[in-house]
């Protein structure tokens, strides 16, 4: 009898761990969070020494890899993308604008530019496509298995969110201290219409 209960419990655990088709589809189709960060380049780790010409010695100990970050609003975001490392080396300690896709605190970089002004401002702007949720008065947007807590820049924006609760939405805002302050929210289907895309 105990053996049957044990097998039933194991089977139930296995079944519970298998994602439903809807969950698997949501995870597979989760759109990347697009991000634009204006902040300061921070590099951690030593720079690799230049190769010595005609050096016959093969050095078996490699120097530790350098890590590249952009720091904004008191938080550092790890930057990935080998083709931008030379640019980031040249801009160490300077302000940059980094664009890419965000996952937790890591940015897969798609571009690095310098601001055209000298203003010492910092921001983290995000474009998120996900499901809008509200639980016990706390707003969140779910992107696959991740969630972002939300606040709203104004009452009219929050009123729009109330009408879209539980639905797929596209929102823009600024991320700071783990909270996205939403400046615009709209249904996802509006961004799928042909005239919603610029030529």
C-alpha atoms as an extended CHARMM CRD file, in Angstrom:
* protein
*
       199  EXT
         1         1  UNK       CA              0.0000000000        0.0000000000        0.0000000000  PROA      1               0.0000000000
         2         2  UNK       CA              2.7790000000        2.4130000000        0.9280000000  PROA      2               0.0000000000
         3         3  UNK       CA              4.5320000000        1.5720000000       -2.3200000000  PROA      3               0.0000000000
         4         4  UNK       CA              1.4090000000        2.5170000000       -4.2780000000  PROA      4               0.0000000000
         5         5  UNK       CA              1.1380000000        5.8330000000       -2.4280000000  PROA      5               0.0000000000
         6         6  UNK       CA              4.8220000000        6.4950000000       -3.1080000000  PROA      6               0.0000000000
         7         7  UNK       CA              4.4420000000        5.7970000000       -6.8150000000  PROA      7               0.0000000000
         8         8  UNK       CA              1.3390000000        7.9860000000       -6.9490000000  PROA      8               0.0000000000
         9         9  UNK       CA              3.1760000000       10.8500000000       -5.2340000000  PROA      9               0.0000000000
        10        10  UNK       CA              6.1310000000       10.5430000000       -7.6160000000  PROA      10              0.0000000000
        11        11  UNK       CA              3.8170000000       10.4590000000      -10.6270000000  PROA      11              0.0000000000
        12        12  UNK       CA              1.9020000000       13.4880000000       -9.3500000000  PROA      12              0.0000000000
        13        13  UNK       CA              5.1700000000       15.3780000000       -8.8870000000  PROA      13              0.0000000000
        14        14  UNK       CA              6.2700000000       14.5530000000      -12.4010000000  PROA      14              0.0000000000
        15        15  UNK       CA              2.9480000000       15.6250000000      -13.8310000000  PROA      15              0.0000000000
        16        16  UNK       CA              3.0380000000       18.8790000000      -11.8600000000  PROA      16              0.0000000000
        17        17  UNK       CA              6.5230000000       19.6400000000      -13.1510000000  PROA      17              0.0000000000
        18        18  UNK       CA              5.5240000000       19.2530000000      -16.7980000000  PROA      18              0.0000000000
        19        19  UNK       CA              4.4110000000       22.6450000000      -18.1910000000  PROA      19              0.0000000000
        20        20  UNK       CA              1.0250000000       22.8550000000      -19.8520000000  PROA      20              0.0000000000
        21        21  UNK       CA              0.9590000000       23.6230000000      -23.5910000000  PROA      21              0.0000000000
        22        22  UNK       CA             -0.1660000000       27.1840000000      -22.7830000000  PROA      22              0.0000000000
        23        23  UNK       CA              2.7420000000       27.6990000000      -20.3510000000  PROA      23              0.0000000000
        24        24  UNK       CA              5.2490000000       26.2620000000      -22.8050000000  PROA      24              0.0000000000
        25        25  UNK       CA              3.8850000000       28.4410000000      -25.5980000000  PROA      25              0.0000000000
        26        26  UNK       CA              4.0230000000       31.5490000000      -23.3810000000  PROA      26              0.0000000000
        27        27  UNK       CA              7.6430000000       30.8570000000      -22.4730000000  PROA      27              0.0000000000
        28        28  UNK       CA              8.6320000000       30.1440000000      -26.0720000000  PROA      28              0.0000000000
        29        29  UNK       CA              6.9280000000       33.2730000000      -27.4150000000  PROA      29              0.0000000000
        30        30  UNK       CA              7.9590000000       35.6950000000      -24.6830000000  PROA      30              0.0000000000
        31        31  UNK       CA              9.1190000000       38.8420000000      -26.4460000000  PROA      31              0.0000000000
        32        32  UNK       CA             12.4930000000       40.2410000000      -25.3840000000  PROA      32              0.0000000000
        33        33  UNK       CA             12.4650000000       43.3300000000      -23.1780000000  PROA      33              0.0000000000
        34        34  UNK       CA             14.0200000000       46.1310000000      -25.1970000000  PROA      34              0.0000000000
        35        35  UNK       CA             16.1020000000       48.5910000000      -23.1980000000  PROA      35              0.0000000000
        36        36  UNK       CA             17.9100000000       51.8970000000      -23.6840000000  PROA      36              0.0000000000
        37        37  UNK       CA             20.2990000000       52.8730000000      -20.8950000000  PROA      37              0.0000000000
        38        38  UNK       CA             22.1000000000       56.1640000000      -20.4860000000  PROA      38              0.0000000000
        39        39  UNK       CA             24.8610000000       55.8310000000      -17.9450000000  PROA      39              0.0000000000
        40        40  UNK       CA             28.5900000000       55.4720000000      -17.3260000000  PROA      40              0.0000000000
        41        41  UNK       CA             30.8520000000       52.7190000000      -18.6430000000  PROA      41              0.0000000000
        42        42  UNK       CA             32.4500000000       50.6700000000      -15.8470000000  PROA      42              0.0000000000
        43        43  UNK       CA             35.0640000000       48.0030000000      -16.5860000000  PROA      43              0.0000000000
        44        44  UNK       CA             36.0720000000       45.4140000000      -13.9970000000  PROA      44              0.0000000000
        45        45  UNK       CA             39.2100000000       43.3240000000      -14.3910000000  PROA      45              0.0000000000
        46        46  UNK       CA             42.6670000000       43.8460000000      -15.8580000000  PROA      46              0.0000000000
        47        47  UNK       CA             43.2920000000       44.5010000000      -19.5110000000  PROA      47              0.0000000000
        48        48  UNK       CA             45.0070000000       41.6400000000      -21.3010000000  PROA      48              0.0000000000
        49        49  UNK       CA             48.6910000000       42.4170000000      -21.9510000000  PROA      49              0.0000000000
        50        50  UNK       CA             49.7060000000       42.8990000000      -25.5980000000  PROA      50              0.0000000000
        51        51  UNK       CA             51.3390000000       39.8540000000      -27.2240000000  PROA      51              0.0000000000
        52        52  UNK       CA             55.1280000000       39.8240000000      -27.2870000000  PROA      52              0.0000000000
        53        53  UNK       CA             56.5290000000       39.4070000000      -30.7890000000  PROA      53              0.0000000000
        54        54  UNK       CA             58.5390000000       36.2330000000      -31.3730000000  PROA      54              0.0000000000
        55        55  UNK       CA             57.9270000000       35.0730000000      -27.7960000000  PROA      55              0.0000000000
        56        56  UNK       CA             58.4410000000       31.2690000000      -27.8840000000  PROA      56              0.0000000000
        57        57  UNK       CA             56.9420000000       30.7530000000      -24.4230000000  PROA      57              0.0000000000
        58        58  UNK       CA             53.3500000000       29.5090000000      -24.3050000000  PROA      58              0.0000000000
        59        59  UNK       CA             51.7570000000       30.9670000000      -21.1900000000  PROA      59              0.0000000000
        60        60  UNK       CA             49.3450000000       28.5210000000      -19.6020000000  PROA      60              0.0000000000
        61        61  UNK       CA             47.6800000000       31.0180000000      -17.2530000000  PROA      61              0.0000000000
        62        62  UNK       CA             45.2300000000       33.3410000000      -18.9480000000  PROA      62              0.0000000000
        63        63  UNK       CA             44.3400000000       36.6910000000      -17.3570000000  PROA      63              0.0000000000
        64        64  UNK       CA             40.8250000000       36.9640000000      -15.9250000000  PROA      64              0.0000000000
        65        65  UNK       CA             38.2220000000       38.1860000000      -18.3670000000  PROA      65              0.0000000000
        66        66  UNK       CA             37.1890000000       41.8010000000      -18.1510000000  PROA      66              0.0000000000
        67        67  UNK       CA             33.5470000000       42.5060000000      -17.3900000000  PROA      67              0.0000000000
        68        68  UNK       CA             31.7870000000       45.4670000000      -18.9220000000  PROA      68              0.0000000000
        69        69  UNK       CA             28.9440000000       47.3570000000      -17.2430000000  PROA      69              0.0000000000
        70        70  UNK       CA             26.8790000000       50.4690000000      -17.6910000000  PROA      70              0.0000000000
        71        71  UNK       CA             25.9270000000       52.1300000000      -14.4070000000  PROA      71              0.0000000000
        72        72  UNK       CA             22.7150000000       54.1510000000      -14.1870000000  PROA      72              0.0000000000
        73        73  UNK       CA             20.6330000000       55.2620000000      -11.2230000000  PROA      73              0.0000000000
        74        74  UNK       CA             22.9800000000       53.4740000000       -8.8220000000  PROA      74              0.0000000000
        75        75  UNK       CA             22.6700000000       50.0770000000      -10.5220000000  PROA      75              0.0000000000
        76        76  UNK       CA             25.1070000000       48.2620000000      -12.7710000000  PROA      76              0.0000000000
        77        77  UNK       CA             23.9760000000       46.3010000000      -15.8150000000  PROA      77              0.0000000000
        78        78  UNK       CA             26.3090000000       43.6570000000      -17.2350000000  PROA      78              0.0000000000
        79        79  UNK       CA             26.9320000000       44.1340000000      -20.9570000000  PROA      79              0.0000000000
        80        80  UNK       CA             27.3930000000       41.2310000000      -23.3690000000  PROA      80              0.0000000000
        81        81  UNK       CA             28.4610000000       41.4870000000      -26.9910000000  PROA      81              0.0000000000
        82        82  UNK       CA             32.0990000000       41.0090000000      -27.9730000000  PROA      82              0.0000000000
        83        83  UNK       CA             32.0350000000       43.3530000000      -30.9590000000  PROA      83              0.0000000000
        84        84  UNK       CA             31.4250000000       46.3790000000      -28.7130000000  PROA      84              0.0000000000
        85        85  UNK       CA             34.2680000000       45.7470000000      -26.2650000000  PROA      85              0.0000000000
        86        86  UNK       CA             36.7750000000       47.8650000000      -28.1540000000  PROA      86              0.0000000000
        87        87  UNK       CA             34.3280000000       50.7710000000      -28.1470000000  PROA      87              0.0000000000
        88        88  UNK       CA             33.6340000000       50.3310000000      -24.4410000000  PROA      88              0.0000000000
        89        89  UNK       CA             37.3710000000       50.1960000000      -23.6820000000  PROA      89              0.0000000000
        90        90  UNK       CA             37.7520000000       53.6000000000      -25.3540000000  PROA      90              0.0000000000
        91        91  UNK       CA             34.7710000000       55.0370000000      -23.4500000000  PROA      91              0.0000000000
        92        92  UNK       CA             35.6340000000       53.7900000000      -19.9600000000  PROA      92              0.0000000000
        93        93  UNK       CA             34.3590000000       56.2430000000      -17.3400000000  PROA      93              0.0000000000
        94        94  UNK       CA             32.3690000000       58.2160000000      -19.9040000000  PROA      94              0.0000000000
        95        95  UNK       CA             28.6470000000       58.5210000000      -20.4980000000  PROA      95              0.0000000000
        96        96  UNK       CA             27.1340000000       56.3190000000      -23.1960000000  PROA      96              0.0000000000
        97        97  UNK       CA             23.7500000000       55.2750000000      -24.5020000000  PROA      97              0.0000000000
        98        98  UNK       CA             23.4490000000       51.4970000000      -24.6990000000  PROA      98              0.0000000000
        99        99  UNK       CA             20.5960000000       49.7440000000      -26.5090000000  PROA      99              0.0000000000
       100       100  UNK       CA             19.7990000000       46.0450000000      -26.4590000000  PROA      100             0.0000000000
       101       101  UNK       CA             17.6100000000       43.4430000000      -24.7940000000  PROA      101             0.0000000000
       102       102  UNK       CA             17.3550000000       43.0730000000      -21.0350000000  PROA      102             0.0000000000
       103       103  UNK       CA             17.1990000000       39.8900000000      -18.9580000000  PROA      103             0.0000000000
       104       104  UNK       CA             17.4410000000       40.4130000000      -15.1990000000  PROA      104             0.0000000000
       105       105  UNK       CA             20.4490000000       42.7560000000      -14.9450000000  PROA      105             0.0000000000
       106       106  UNK       CA             22.1960000000       41.6610000000      -18.1510000000  PROA      106             0.0000000000
       107       107  UNK       CA             21.9710000000       43.5230000000      -21.4650000000  PROA      107             0.0000000000
       108       108  UNK       CA             22.6540000000       41.8410000000      -24.8040000000  PROA      108             0.0000000000
       109       109  UNK       CA             24.0290000000       44.9180000000      -26.5440000000  PROA      109             0.0000000000
       110       110  UNK       CA             22.9280000000       45.8960000000      -30.0400000000  PROA      110             0.0000000000
       111       111  UNK       CA             24.4360000000       49.3980000000      -30.1490000000  PROA      111             0.0000000000
       112       112  UNK       CA             26.6310000000       51.8070000000      -28.1750000000  PROA      112             0.0000000000
       113       113  UNK       CA             26.6880000000       55.5530000000      -28.8590000000  PROA      113             0.0000000000
       114       114  UNK       CA             27.7550000000       58.7000000000      -27.0500000000  PROA      114             0.0000000000
       115       115  UNK       CA             25.1770000000       61.3320000000      -26.0270000000  PROA      115             0.0000000000
       116       116  UNK       CA             25.1120000000       64.4490000000      -28.1990000000  PROA      116             0.0000000000
       117       117  UNK       CA             24.8300000000       66.6470000000      -25.0890000000  PROA      117             0.0000000000
       118       118  UNK       CA             26.8890000000       67.0060000000      -21.9280000000  PROA      118             0.0000000000
       119       119  UNK       CA             23.9960000000       66.7020000000      -19.4720000000  PROA      119             0.0000000000
       120       120  UNK       CA             24.7860000000       64.3600000000      -16.5750000000  PROA      120             0.0000000000
       121       121  UNK       CA             21.4970000000       62.4990000000      -16.7200000000  PROA      121             0.0000000000
       122       122  UNK       CA             20.8960000000       58.7850000000      -16.3570000000  PROA      122             0.0000000000
       123       123  UNK       CA             17.9240000000       56.6110000000      -17.2680000000  PROA      123             0.0000000000
       124       124  UNK       CA             16.8280000000       53.0820000000      -18.0840000000  PROA      124             0.0000000000
       125       125  UNK       CA             14.0040000000       53.0770000000      -20.6330000000  PROA      125             0.0000000000
       126       126  UNK       CA             12.2040000000       49.8200000000      -21.3780000000  PROA      126             0.0000000000
       127       127  UNK       CA              9.7050000000       48.5670000000      -23.9450000000  PROA      127             0.0000000000
       128       128  UNK       CA              7.8890000000       45.5050000000      -22.6240000000  PROA      128             0.0000000000
       129       129  UNK       CA              5.3880000000       43.1690000000      -24.2340000000  PROA      129             0.0000000000
       130       130  UNK       CA              3.6560000000       40.9310000000      -21.7050000000  PROA      130             0.0000000000
       131       131  UNK       CA              0.5000000000       40.1530000000      -19.7520000000  PROA      131             0.0000000000
       132       132  UNK       CA             -0.7870000000       42.8740000000      -17.4340000000  PROA      132             0.0000000000
       133       133  UNK       CA             -1.6640000000       41.6270000000      -13.9450000000  PROA      133             0.0000000000
       134       134  UNK       CA             -3.0340000000       43.1630000000      -10.7640000000  PROA      134             0.0000000000
       135       135  UNK       CA             -3.0120000000       41.3230000000       -7.4490000000  PROA      135             0.0000000000
       136       136  UNK       CA             -3.9980000000       42.8990000000       -4.1160000000  PROA      136             0.0000000000
       137       137  UNK       CA             -3.4910000000       46.3500000000       -5.5850000000  PROA      137             0.0000000000
       138       138  UNK       CA              0.0060000000       45.5800000000       -6.9110000000  PROA      138             0.0000000000
       139       139  UNK       CA              0.4970000000       45.9800000000      -10.6510000000  PROA      139             0.0000000000
       140       140  UNK       CA              2.8560000000       43.7100000000      -12.6110000000  PROA      140             0.0000000000
       141       141  UNK       CA              3.5730000000       42.7440000000      -16.1840000000  PROA      141             0.0000000000
       142       142  UNK       CA              4.4850000000       39.1210000000      -16.8720000000  PROA      142             0.0000000000
       143       143  UNK       CA              7.0070000000       38.3140000000      -19.5790000000  PROA      143             0.0000000000
       144       144  UNK       CA              7.3640000000       34.5590000000      -19.8600000000  PROA      144             0.0000000000
       145       145  UNK       CA              8.4680000000       33.4260000000      -16.3940000000  PROA      145             0.0000000000
       146       146  UNK       CA              9.5690000000       36.9020000000      -15.2860000000  PROA      146             0.0000000000
       147       147  UNK       CA              7.5180000000       39.7290000000      -13.7990000000  PROA      147             0.0000000000
       148       148  UNK       CA              8.1620000000       43.4520000000      -13.4460000000  PROA      148             0.0000000000
       149       149  UNK       CA              6.4380000000       45.5410000000      -10.7940000000  PROA      149             0.0000000000
       150       150  UNK       CA              4.7040000000       48.6030000000      -12.1870000000  PROA      150             0.0000000000
       151       151  UNK       CA              3.8290000000       52.1380000000      -11.1890000000  PROA      151             0.0000000000
       152       152  UNK       CA              2.1480000000       54.7280000000      -13.3960000000  PROA      152             0.0000000000
       153       153  UNK       CA              3.2400000000       58.2180000000      -14.3050000000  PROA      153             0.0000000000
       154       154  UNK       CA             -0.3460000000       59.5230000000      -14.1100000000  PROA      154             0.0000000000
       155       155  UNK       CA             -3.8950000000       58.5190000000      -13.1940000000  PROA      155             0.0000000000
       156       156  UNK       CA             -5.0930000000       58.4630000000      -16.8390000000  PROA      156             0.0000000000
       157       157  UNK       CA             -2.3690000000       55.9300000000      -17.7150000000  PROA      157             0.0000000000
       158       158  UNK       CA             -3.4320000000       53.7430000000      -14.7890000000  PROA      158             0.0000000000
       159       159  UNK       CA             -7.0560000000       54.0480000000      -15.9130000000  PROA      159             0.0000000000
       160       160  UNK       CA             -6.0460000000       52.6460000000      -19.3000000000  PROA      160             0.0000000000
       161       161  UNK       CA             -4.3020000000       49.7730000000      -17.5020000000  PROA      161             0.0000000000
       162       162  UNK       CA             -7.4640000000       48.9510000000      -15.5350000000  PROA      162             0.0000000000
       163       163  UNK       CA             -9.2900000000       48.2790000000      -18.8120000000  PROA      163             0.0000000000
       164       164  UNK       CA             -6.4670000000       46.0360000000      -20.0470000000  PROA      164             0.0000000000
       165       165  UNK       CA             -5.9400000000       43.9210000000      -16.9080000000  PROA      165             0.0000000000
       166       166  UNK       CA             -5.3290000000       40.2630000000      -17.7570000000  PROA      166             0.0000000000
       167       167  UNK       CA             -4.5820000000       40.9790000000      -21.4050000000  PROA      167             0.0000000000
       168       168  UNK       CA             -1.4060000000       41.1110000000      -23.5100000000  PROA      168             0.0000000000
       169       169  UNK       CA             -0.1120000000       44.6790000000      -23.5760000000  PROA      169             0.0000000000
       170       170  UNK       CA              2.7530000000       46.7300000000      -24.9120000000  PROA      170             0.0000000000
       171       171  UNK       CA              4.0920000000       49.2670000000      -22.4350000000  PROA      171             0.0000000000
       172       172  UNK       CA              6.9120000000       51.7600000000      -22.2270000000  PROA      172             0.0000000000
       173       173  UNK       CA              8.4210000000       53.2510000000      -19.1160000000  PROA      173             0.0000000000
       174       174  UNK       CA             11.4970000000       53.8590000000      -16.9950000000  PROA      174             0.0000000000
       175       175  UNK       CA             13.0390000000       51.2030000000      -14.7770000000  PROA      175             0.0000000000
       176       176  UNK       CA             14.4490000000       52.2830000000      -11.4240000000  PROA      176             0.0000000000
       177       177  UNK       CA             14.9210000000       50.3780000000       -8.1610000000  PROA      177             0.0000000000
       178       178  UNK       CA             13.1720000000       47.3470000000       -9.6420000000  PROA      178             0.0000000000
       179       179  UNK       CA              9.9810000000       49.2090000000      -10.5850000000  PROA      179             0.0000000000
       180       180  UNK       CA              8.8880000000       50.2680000000      -14.0800000000  PROA      180             0.0000000000
       181       181  UNK       CA              7.1200000000       53.6350000000      -14.0840000000  PROA      181             0.0000000000
       182       182  UNK       CA              4.7850000000       53.2910000000      -17.0660000000  PROA      182             0.0000000000
       183       183  UNK       CA              4.4250000000       56.2240000000      -19.4410000000  PROA      183             0.0000000000
       184       184  UNK       CA              2.2760000000       54.4610000000      -22.0450000000  PROA      184             0.0000000000
       185       185  UNK       CA              0.2750000000       51.2390000000      -22.2340000000  PROA      185             0.0000000000
       186       186  UNK       CA             -1.7720000000       49.8040000000      -25.0740000000  PROA      186             0.0000000000
       187       187  UNK       CA             -3.1230000000       46.4500000000      -26.3110000000  PROA      187             0.0000000000
       188       188  UNK       CA             -0.6090000000       44.3100000000      -28.1680000000  PROA      188             0.0000000000
       189       189  UNK       CA             -2.8820000000       43.9090000000      -31.1940000000  PROA      189             0.0000000000
       190       190  UNK       CA             -2.5970000000       47.6250000000      -32.0000000000  PROA      190             0.0000000000
       191       191  UNK       CA              1.1290000000       47.1290000000      -32.6430000000  PROA      191             0.0000000000
       192       192  UNK       CA              0.3870000000       44.2700000000      -35.0560000000  PROA      192             0.0000000000
       193       193  UNK       CA             -1.6680000000       46.4400000000      -37.4140000000  PROA      193             0.0000000000
       194       194  UNK       CA              0.1090000000       47.4060000000      -40.6630000000  PROA      194             0.0000000000
       195       195  UNK       CA             -0.3370000000       51.1480000000      -40.1510000000  PROA      195             0.0000000000
       196       196  UNK       CA              1.2050000000       50.9850000000      -36.6590000000  PROA      196             0.0000000000
       197       197  UNK       CA              4.6680000000       50.4750000000      -38.1940000000  PROA      197             0.0000000000
       198       198  UNK       CA              6.6660000000       53.3140000000      -39.6240000000  PROA      198             0.0000000000
       199       199  UNK       CA              7.7640000000       52.9810000000      -43.1980000000  PROA      199             0.0000000000
